[in-house]
Every structure is written in C-alpha cells, then in structure tokens.
Amino acid sequence: MRNIKTITEQYREGDFEKRLNLFLECPPLRDEFMQIEQDETSDRSTHLSQAAENQIHRKYPYTRLLKCCQSSIS
C-alpha cells in the first residue's frame, strides 16, 4: 500500500495521464491534488509575467526608469 506522501510525489512528477489516474484512484486526496495544480498554475503565471516584463525592459530600457519615476511622483 502506498502512503500519502508517495502518492502526492507521484502526482507532482506525473504527466497529465498519470495525474488523472491518481485523481480518479484517490478521491480522499483530491483537495490536495487541486492545491498542487493551483500552486503550479500561479508559479507558471508569475514566471511568465516576469519573463514578459524582462523582454519589455530589454527592448525599451527607459521603461524601467519611467516606472521608478512614476512611483516617486504619485
């Protein structure tokens, strides 16, 4: 029999199909699985927004200066 820690690690490391199977096999752990999904989604969106902001600043380096000045003017 697998323990909860092992199952959640398998879920984190699994692909879509593996995650779906674990989700269906282990109804008591569904809340924990949903929390893992939400955490990963927020991490991805944070990473993507930071990457997009870095691209803008590389293309238009003065925007970083404007952002700094706007906060002191307000």
Stockholm file with secondary structure:
# STOCKHOLM 1.0

chainA/1-74         MRNIKTITEQYREGDFEKRLNLFLECPPLRDEFMQIEQDETSDRSTHLSQAAENQIHRKYPYTRLLKCCQSSIS
#=GR chainA/1-74 SS CCCHHHHHHHHHHCCHHHHHHHHHHCGGGHHHHHHHHHHHHHHHHHHHHHHHHHHHHHHCTHHHHHHHHHHHHC
#=GC SS_cons        CCCHHHHHHHHHHCCHHHHHHHHHHCGGGHHHHHHHHHHHHHHHHHHHHHHHHHHHHHHCTHHHHHHHHHHHHC
//
